[in-house]
Every structure is written in C-alpha cells, then in structure tokens.
Amino acid sequence: MKVKEVMSKEVKSLSPEMSIREALNLLLQMGISGLPVIDAEEKLVGMFTEKEVLKVVLPSYWERVGKFVYDDNPKVIRKKIEELKNHKVAEVMRREVISVNEDTALCEVARIMLTEKVRRIPVLDKDKKVVGIIAREDIVKAFVNE
C-alpha cells in the first residue's frame, strides 16, 4: 500500500508569518499536536509542533545539557505564553522536516515515523509542493482495514 492511498489531501497548514499564539490556538482547536508550515509558493518550510512551543515557554538550558531545568512558577510561564503573540511561527518552527512522496510504501513511512520519532509527515510532489500529509493514525487505520 502506498501513501497516496491513505494520506489526507486537505492539508491544514500554517504561515511562517503567523504569530506563535495564533498557531498554538489553531492546534488546540483542531486537537492535534503539529502542522506543516508552508510559504506563499506552497513550499514546505518547516514544522510547528507543541514541542517547539514547550521549548520556548519553559525556561531551560536544554541545548547544553539535554534536559529541561525549570522553575515551577505559573506567573513566569503565563508571561511567556502571553509573549508568544509577539513572535512568528518562523522563529520557532523546526526547519529540518522529514517528507515523503505519494509513492512511498506505508511500511517505509511507519519505519521513518518510529525511527525519527515523528507523528506526521508531509507528502510532497516532484516540485516539492505539499500535496498531502500522513499521520500515524492513517497508517494504523490502513493496516487494520487491510
């Protein structure tokens, strides 16, 4: 089975110019943890997820030691969340994004998701434009229904 048989073709996405707060509210409304970031030419430029938001909100030095060190201070966290409206998605999105094409086998996509620890993967055409997205749930449904 191939990606094109189970991917979602209606891709919800974010603009790199959208505020982080606005993007986060969209994720929460949709009940998902991340969306691709697509520029004006319909090219994939990044991935915005809850993980990136947590990296901004929690005071940390995780880049140096690989662990979060934070103060459980609700006022500090609230202030950082409020400040998200002043920053753009492009400032925090993950720029290195794994993608697949429509003819990639589902088993290969599942392997990529497991080894790279991602929940969803954008599907690109030969011109590198986003034509779909495939999530772990799509793969599990396809395997169960097959």
Summary of the structure (lengths in Angstrom):
residues: 146
radius of gyration: 16.6
end to end distance: 9.2
largest distance: 50.2
contacts: 403
relative contact order: 0.24
helix: 44%
strand: 23%
